[in-house]
Amino acid sequence: MQSLLTCPTTPFLLPPSLHNLHSQTLLQLQSNHIAQTKLKPIPQNEIHARTRLFNLYLRMYVNAGAMQEARKLFDEMPERSLVSWTIVMSGYARHGPASEVLMMFWDMLCGSGGGLLRPDSFVFAVVLRACGMVECLSYGRGVHGLVVKQSSVVDSFVENALVSMYGSCGALEDAAVVFGGIDKPDLVGWSSILSGYVKNGLEEEGLRIFCDMVSGGIEPDAFAFSMVLGACTNLECWDFGTQAHCYIIKMGFDSCLYLENSLMDFYAKCGDLEGMRRVFSHMSEKNLVSWNTFINGYVHNFHYLEALRIFQILMEEVSQCDDFSLLSILKAVSGLGHLDHGKEIHGYILRAGIETNRYVVSSLLDMYIGCIDHESLYPRVEVPLKLLNYLEGGGYDEFIMTSLLKWCSLESSLESGKMFHSLIIKLDLKSDSYVLSSLIDMYSKCGIWEAAKRVFTRVEQPDTAPWSALISGHSWNGCFAEALKLFRKMQFDGIKANEFTFTSVILACLALENLRKGKELHCKILRSGYESNFSVVNTLINLYSELWQHKQALKLCSMIPDSEISWNFLIRACLGAEDYEIIHKLLWRIQVSHGNLDPVSACDIFASCSSPVLLNVGTQAHAYMTKRGLISHPTISNSLIQMYSACGKFDEAVQAFNLMPEKDTCSWTSILSARVEHGHPSEALNLISQMRWKNKPADQSTFRSVLNACAQMGLVDEAFRLFFSMKEVYGIEPLEEHYSCMVEVLGRAGMFEEVLDFINGVPTFKLGPLIWRTLLSSSRIHGNMKVAQYAAEKLLELEPSDFSANLLLEQVLLTLGEWDNALKLKTKTKSMRASSSWIEIRNRIYEFASDENPAKEVSAKLAEIEGKMEELGYVADKNHLLHNAEEEEYDGVGLHHTEMKALAFGLISLPHGMPVRVVKNVRMCGDCHSACKFMSTFLERELVVKDPYSFHHFRDGKCSCRDTW
């Protein structure tokens, strides 16, 4: 055993901080000894009896925590036994200060108080425990040396105390050596080594030790379980923690209040709020720590409203709280920006008389800073005068000073910042790292670069906080390349980055659009162990999303809980990549995890559902947004109108418009566009009159919709009046799309000479493909071959690969008898012929391609419909001219194009009477259009076909497009 406890040769030294106090005590003891020599000799049996009586009173004082009285009685004792010394030293170890234990042990070894005493194992255990409490490793090694010399006192008490002392002092290798030399370590020994590893940040090794302990047949106690839960909390290791919870229940510790509080903290830090709620609801007894842990769990997971609700219940049921409760709830108030709630809590703080607590005052100040409107002219008036008076009365410390500098940063108040800088120097707070970093941040946010750099250069050996503030300041002021250089220098200087450093540098990479640097930084983050940090991961998601790497951004979602992901970046990236399927999967994850959505992301989700085949997903998204209370936002309501309009649900779009409490210009424009797109132009013109009456300003989108309405109704004069009023009355410069609308107005009216004259007057830079495509469409309607050829040739000059233009020009040339030119175009367009139609059935989208044969049941349904049409006397209209098919050619009544296959499948799969909605990627041909009109007379359901140019609602033998598509 002696070899196992071999201690390095270390002089037995009293800690320097105790030397002065020791000399005073030694003089006092010497004077007491001189005074006692003048007394008469006392019989030995009476001395022992009086010593036992003194020891009895010493225990009473120590058990009551009255250490001053115990020490006074101890100093007055005529003779002290080893028991006397042990009682008082164990009292100091229990009640503090632990440094007194080390002084008394030194005195005991020096023979103060009468004769030399030989310490026993219990004394050594108490002294070693005190060494661990004050983290005095040198003293502990000296005691270890005495233990080795006095090997007879070595027992389990001393062994366990040595393990605990080395663990508390951070000497884990020495602790492991001592522990490894114990023949059969008991529960205390295992708990000591476990505690040492966990407290020194080696949680994974601590959990391995716990597993070895259990496999060795040692049953854990509440202390061991608390260490395990602490390790799982720090590691956010939910799996191991839940297993430990099961073991706690099995061992019968589930009613231990301390462990229940630890379990709540564990579940909260792992993001399992339901687990935290279960533990809290099953607690038979709750103290204030339980309530504080419960509230802080919600605050930690950003569920601020729930935290406020629990705090209200606490005040109703318990009628009191402490500073820990107030710190958590003030943070929740800051997160919500609810200044009124903050003022109520401030009032309670004043009534409770704890307004002098510096931690509470600092949190209170942070609350006001976070809630007040820094854009207002006088934000200072929002802070109560009494709080300011307290601060100006000398209540400044490093925490409050940091908050005040943050306030100056938010307000860009340079003069106030300079005043606080002077106060920092006066109060000698200039050595505090966080105060200095706040100063750097303040000067950076105020745009005073030289001052920020001077503060940084005067910092002796700057650590992470000042470096982070300097890098963040450079990013804030747009010096992104310089921020990256500073980060590199910080790495060369051996300074570890934290989450604030990483987020600032990631944002610099994003601003520079430097994906390579961003990936290098990502690798550094993985090596530094920040791959599960919420803020860092979300900033990385933002980086990859903005730089068109949405798939890489999606991979990062597995690093952190769904409830912590900033979904907004991902949704916007997927929308830009037109990956709508991923957006819908993300929406499901958001619903399950109760994730946060902002109005912009809600609009993006509705935009991703803007197709008839995605109507079901859109209605589900509508229900979810309604449940979350987001629909009342005007921007979201506008997107809802646009989504239903794009899905062919015109009535629902009108209902969404009518339910809006406040309608802006975008709202009116959205419903205008919906009415025009779905064949209600006269109602659209009525709406523009209502907009004028309600003083709603028109914008470019409004005029585009109104001009399209005029085109559909043939109102040429009204269209020109509105067109000229754009610039003269409303000050809106017409765009290419507005000129295109006027081309459509004239073209649909058959005024082709006027159309060409109008086009000649269009500014050259606004004469783009859209205008020629519109002219080509108008010539299709009227069968004007010469204009169609001219428009197609002009369009192909701008877009040679346009399939429709090539095909239509081929048909025009055939009609005009130019066979050779038509053959050349036919060869060119042959490889381009590809079309598809889609239909959604029970949340699944089915595609029907032109080069694929339909299933037997679809072919049978088509044959059945064709037979019914022939029976009813349908005759195909062959006078479509330029409305011929833009996909494969065939002979028949028009039931073999892709939209007809999709319609047939819908008739088979959907319940009777339900509308059939199909999306097609090329223009609907005239044969299919005529066939659908006839089919709508006997199928007893609405048929909806959306092609790239128009919506077609077929009802009772008519189409909403009025045969002009």
Buried (B, 14 or more C-beta within 10 A) or exposed (E): EEEBBEBEEBEEEBBEEBEEEBEEBBEEBEEBEEEEEEEEEEEEEEBEEBBEEBBEBBBEBBEEEBBEBBBEBBBEBBBBBBBBBBBBBBBBBBBBBBBBBBBBBBBBBEEBBBEEBEBBBBBBBBBBBBBBBBEBBBBBBBBBBBBBEBEEBBBBBBBBBBBBBBBBBBBBEBBBBBBEBBEEBEBBBBBBBBBBBBBBEBBBBBBEBBEEBBEEEBEBBBBBBBBBBBBBBBBBBBEBBBEBBEBBEEBEBBEBBBBBBBBBBBBBBBBBBEBBBBBBEEBEEBBBBBBBBBBBBBBBBBBBEBBBEBBEEBBEEEEEBBBBBBBBBBBBBBBBBBBEBBBEBBEEBEEBEBBEBBBBBBBBBBBBBBBBEBEEEEBBEBBBEEBEEBBEEEBBBBBBBBBBBBBBBBBEBBEBBBEBBEEBEEBEBBEBBBBBBBBBBBBBBBEBBEBBBEBBEEBEEBBBBBBBBBBBBBBBBEBBBBBBEBBEEBBEEEBEBBBBBBBBBBBBBBBBEBBEBBBEBBEBBEEBEBBBBBBBBBBBBBBBBBBBBBEBBBEBBEBBBBBBBBBBBBBBBBBEBEBBEBBBEBBEBBBEBEBBBBBEBBBBBBBBBBBBBBBBBBBBBBEBBEEBEBBEBBBBBBBBBBBBBBBBBBEBBBEBBEEBEEBBBBBBBBBBBBBBBBBBBEBBBBBBEEBEEEEBEBBBBBBBBBBBBBBBBBBBEBBBEBBEEBEEEBEBEBBBBBBBBBBBBBBBBBBBEBBBEBBEEBEEEBBBBBBBBBBBBBBBBBBBBEBBBBBBBBBBEBBEEBBBBBBBBBBBBBBBEBEEBBEEBBEBBEEEBEBBBBBBBEEEBBBBBBEEEBBEEBBEBBEEBBEBBEEEEBEBBEEBBBBBBBBEEEEEBBBBBBBBBBBBBBBEBBEEEEBBBBBBBBBBBBBBBBBBBBBBBEBEBBBBBBBEBBBBBBBEEBBBBEEBB
